[in-house]
C-alpha cells in the first residue's frame, strides 16, 4: 500500500531554486576535478567531458552539456558562480524558474555550438570548459526582458540594467584575451537573448489579447 507524502513535505522541493541546483552542479563538477587531479589539465578535463578544441565530438554528444559543469581553475569557477547566482536568481524572481531554466539550457547548447564551429574552422589541441557561455546568455536574457514595456510591473521590482550592461560589456572585453572563447560567449548571448525575446513577445501578445477582451 503506497504512502502519500504530505504536501507540507513536498513544498520545500517545489521551492528549490533552479539557480541553486545549477550552482551545486558546478561545485560537484569541480569537486570531481579536484578528486581526479584534473584542475588545470586539459587532457584530464577532456576525459571528464570537456569540449575538444579540434571541434570533433565523434558521437560524444554529452559533451555539449558536461563541458559547462567543468572549470579550468578555482578563479574561473568563482567568477561564474557569483555571476550565475546574481543574474539567475534575478530572472527566477522577476519572471519564473521555467523560463530561467530554458534560457540557461539554450545558452549552454548554443555556446557549445559556437565553440565547436570556431574550432572546426581553426582546429587545435586542448579543451574548452566553463559555464561562462550560459552566464552570458542569462545576462543577455535579463537585458532583453528588462526592456519589455511591462517588465517592472510584473513584480514591482526594477531591473539593475546599468549593472547588467556593465557585466556583459566587461565580459566581452575579457573575451578578447588569449585562451578565452569569444565564440562561446557570443553563442551564449544568442542562446539567451533569443528565447527571452520569444517569451517576452508571447507574453506581450497575451497581455494585448486580455486587454482587448476586457474592453469588449
N, C-alpha and C positions, 0 to 999 in steps of 0.2 A: 504494500500500500504506500503510495507516494506521500511525501510530506511537503506541503506548500510553505515556501519561505515567506514570512511576514513582510508586508510592504515596507515597514519601517526598516527592515534589514536590507531590502533591496535598494532603498533610496540612496545610501551613500555611493553605491556603484554607479547610479544614474548621474550623480553629480560630479563624478571624477572628470577633471578637465582633460581634454584630448592633448593639450599642450604638455601637461604634466606627464602623461603617458609617453609622449614622444621624447621628452627630456630624459625620462627614466630609461628609455631605449638607448639613447645616446650614451648615457652613463654606463649602462650594461655593456654596450659595444666597446667602450674604452677600457672597461674592466677586463674584458676578454683580450684586448690588445696587450694590456699590462701582463696578464697571466701567460700569454703566449710569446712575450717579448717582441711584439710586432710594432710597438711605437717607434716611429721614425724609420721603419724598414719597409721600403716599397715592395720587396719580394714577399715579405711576410704578410703585408696588407693585401696583396693580390690573392694569397691563399685564403684570406678571411672574407673576401668578397668585394674588393676594390674594383674600379673600372680600369681596364688595361689601357695604357697610353698608346698602344698600337691600334686602338679603335676596333678590335675584333672581340666579340663576345663568344664566338664559337658555340652558340647554343646555350650559354650560361646566362639566361635572361634574368635570373635572380639578382645579378649584379646591378641591374637598373634600380633596385631598391636598397640592397645591402651596402652599397658604397656610401650612402648618406648616413649610416649609423657608425661609420669609422672616421677617425680623425688622425692627422699626422702627428700631433703632439697635444699636450695639455692646454697650451695657449689657444690653439686652433679650436679645441673643444669649448673652452671657456667663453670665447667671443660668440660662438654660435649659440651656445646655451642661453647666455644672457639676452641676446637679441631675440631668439626664439621665444623665450619666456615673456618678454615685453610685448612683442607685436602679436604673438599667437594668442595670448590671453586677451589682448585688446580686441581682436576680431571676435573671439568667442563671446566676450561680454557684451559687445555692442551689436553683434549680428546674431550668429548662432554657431554651435560647435560643429554641426554637419558641414556648413559652408567652409569653416576654417580647415576641417579635415580634408575636404575635397580640394581646396586650394593648395594645401601642403602636398598632397599626393601628386597633383598635377604638376606642381613646381619641381618635385623630385624627378619625375619622369621626363619632363621637357628639358630640365637641366642636364640630365644624363644623355638625352638625345643630342643636345648641343655639344657636350663634351666629346661624345663618340664621333659626331660629324667632323669636328675640328681635328680630331686625332686620325680620322681616316684620310683627311686631306694632308695632314702632316704627321705621319706615324713616328713614334719614338718608343724607347723603353721607359718603364716606370709605371706609376699608378696614380689615380685621382680618387680622392676621398673627401668626405665632408658634407655637412648639411647646409653649406653656405648658399647653394642654389635655391633651396627651399626657403631659407630666410629671406633672400632677395625677393622671392615670389610673394611671401607674406607682406613684405614692405610695400611692394607694388600694388598688391591687392588692397591693402589698407588705404593707400592713397586714392585708388580708384573709387572705393566705397565712400571715402570721406568727401569726395566732390559731388556725390549724389545730392540732389536737392533736399531730400528729406533725411539726410544722414544723421543730423543732430537730433531730429525729432523721434528717432527710434527708441532711445533710452534716456534722452535728456542730457547725454554726455557729449561734449565736443571732442573732436579728434585732434591730437597733437601734430597737425600737418607739418609744421615747420621742422619738428624733430624727425618726423618720418622722412622728409626730403633730405635732411642732413645725413641721416643714417644711410639712405640709399646712395646719395652722391659721394659720400666719403668711401663707401664700399666700392663703388665703381672706380674711384680713383685708385684704391688699393689694388683693383683688378689688373692694373697696368704693370704691377710689379712682377718680376720673374717668378715663375713657379705657381702663379695664381691663374686659375682658369676663367678668363674673361667669357669664353663661350658658355661655360657652365652658369655663370652669374647672369648673363643676358638671357640664356634659356630659362632660368628660374624666373626672371622678371616676366617673360612672356607667359610662362606656365601659371603664374599667379594672377597677372592682370587680366588675362582672357576669361577665366571662369568668374572672376569678380565682376567684370563688365557685363557678362551674360546674366549673372544672378541679379545685379542691380537693375538691368534693363527689364528683366521679367518682373521684378518687384514693382518697378515704376509703372509697368503696364497694368498690374493688378490694382494698384492704387487708383489709376485713372478710371479703370472699369468700375471700381467701387464708388468713386465719386460720381460717375455718370449715372449709376444705378440709384444713388441716393437722391439725385435731383429729379428723378422721374416721378 
